[in-house]
Amino acid sequence: MPKKPRSGPDSGVVTAACAGDRQALDHLVTQCLPLVYNIVGRALNGHADVDDVVQETLLRMVRGLPKLRDPAAFRSWLVAITIRQVRDREQIRAADRDRRAHLEDAEAITDPALDFAGLTILRLGLTEQRREVAEATRWLDPDDRELLSLWWLEETGELERAELAGALGLSDRHASVRVQRMKKQMEVSRVVVRALVAVPRCAELDETAAAWDGTPSALWRKRFARHIRGCAVCEGMDEGLLPMDRLLSGLPLVALPGGLDPARVLDFVTGHGGSAAPAGHTAAPGRSARRRHGRLSGQVGKQVVGGSAAVAVAVVAALVAPRLTGGSSSTAAVASPSVSSSATASHAPVASADPSPTPSPSAPPSASPTPKAKPSPSPSQHTAAAPAHIATGAKKGVGVWSFGGVSQALAASGASWYYTWSTQHSGVTTPSSGSFVPMIWGASSVTDASLAQARSYGPYLLGFNEPDMAQQSNMTVEQALGLWPRLMAAGKVLGSPAVAYGGDTAGGWLDRFMSGAQAKGYRVDFITLHWYGGDFRTPQAVEQLKSYLAAVHDRYHKPIWLTEYALIDFSQGTRFPSAQQQADFVTASTKALDGLPYVQRYAWFGLGADPAKPSSGLFTDGTTTTPAGRAFQSAG
């Protein structure tokens, strides 16, 4: 397939931007932002530092424009600046790792699994061998990832070989040698990826992987490759591998995230008139960048590459603020006090070797009482065609168990993802607009077969279900930590065990698990929580939910998946709100959750509803919605 023509600003635009033309500068930033994003994102594989490197690169580009002697060399100049910033960041990270013994890189990733390999797979909808190539990039060492970021763009037609060589400071011939060496490492990595996901997997390879923490690395690539080369079971894994050049040629760039929309960034810049731009421009007074924990945040964008929550504002800051060192520590609004235990009591499916969730929540340990109210009537039903507009939000999901018409109901719900408290979804058809996320439910689920199933579904894996509940997976912290390396070895973006309550409590089950994981160097990519509210007043319930999530985020500083939530009062038996109260809460809570940048996903409990009983369910069959179901369809 021929490479698409390279796009880029012409010399006239660059010349005008160098001279201080605001419109030309806006155009230049719009065109170069995707290129910088892709180079940095792939070189750092979506690490949380991507936002800072993109920010610094754009800042240096804007400040250096007046000194650019040859406008025709703009792209080569920009790529060289980008690579220098990547190398500087790698040196800083290496020095930081030398000073600290504990591993915090995984904790710094704020959007689980959207490292650049995962982002490429999801955004470009890659076919199987292209998917293997993207997965294989995770196994390269930093130098080869840096080179890959340029060569990938060369293969997709965005760069020329001279620009690649110039960015690395090499001759064309030396650059070609480096590329060939990197491609050989990629071929080895592709074979490793195939061997690790093979079903059944080689028993001797399993033994080799016993000490592996599940994080791809160059060291483990060499160890696995050594086994594969001498193994009769694993030989032949390279059969049918197409050349990477053919797989990558013609692929587009990974699209910018929604929060990194150049138009929004530039609208903000031009609308407020400030810039750290070439000579002739002045910065808008009083608009300094706002910081929290060393990361920029603000009003332009939250969801970006590899889990960064601040690239968009970083770009604005680079163009608007004369300095990036000042400012207040304010961020997106976060509620403060933690929710009471009565509001966090939770349900989960009844424990079994192969759990099949039931629609009836089980009562938690005793909690502080909630004022008693009269029992609510059964939810009313509504049989009709689907609404004209069914919203499908990127965060919105649902817990699913089998019932008549389950697949039809799931497709009509508008959920973008779902899970079944298991590693399989027997009897449930995944809609074209949705995805399935597997879960390792408890100790009995940690089997080779279950882990192999989990590896076959997308980039995510949910950890144990309510280990703090005797009626659920019922695990000690020590038992969970002992099994955790096997979950890490699945190679997925991994969520913490989902506690029923008390996720914000110092010394609670989750707190002890997270402390133990940190001490052992174990990887936990995001926090998984359940929440059930006993206060049926919508504003109060939403604030209690937000407060709980904020308190958990403040404790662990990790993204959050809220995988079960609804209004159910467990303080004295099991009490449900009225159908209208539940629906009102669906509408208000989904809006609130969509606005919290650290909440990556949420799942309502649950899809199914018994028409003869009060519940929090959304559908009584494939077409009949409850009021909560209609509210859920419209949310997101």
Secondary structure, 3 states (H helix, E strand, C coil): CCCCCCCCCCHHHHHHHHCCCHHHHHHHHHHHHHHHHHHHHHHCCCCCCHHHHHHHHHHHHHHHHHHCCCHHHHHHHHHHHHHHHHHHHHHHHHHHHHHCCCCCHHHHCCCCCCCHHHHHHHHHCCCHHHHHHHHHHHHCCHHHHHHHHHHHHHHCCCCCHHHHHHHHCCCHHHHHHHHHHHHHHHHHHHHHHHHHHCCCCCHHHHHHHHHCCCCCCHHHHHHHHHHHHCCCCCCCCCCCCCCHHHHHCCCCCCCCCHHHCHHHHHHHHHHHCCCCCCCCCCCCCCCCCCEECCEECCCCCCCCHHHCCCHHHHHHHHHHCCCCCCCCCCCCCCCCCCCCHHHHCCCCCCCCCCCCCCCCCCCCCCCCCCCCCCCCCCCCCEECCCCCCCCCCCCEEEECCCCCCHHHHHHHHCCCEEECCCCCCCCCCCCCCCEECCECCCHHHCCHHHHHHHHCCCCEEECCECCCCCCCCCCCHHHHHHHHHHHHCCCCEEECCEECCCCCCCCCHHHHHHHHHHHHCCCCCEEEEEEEECCCCHHHHHHHHHHHHHHHHHHHCCCEEEEEEEECECCCCCECCCHHHHHHHHHHHHHHHHCCCCEEEEEECCCECCCCCCCCCCECCCCEECHHHHHHHHCC
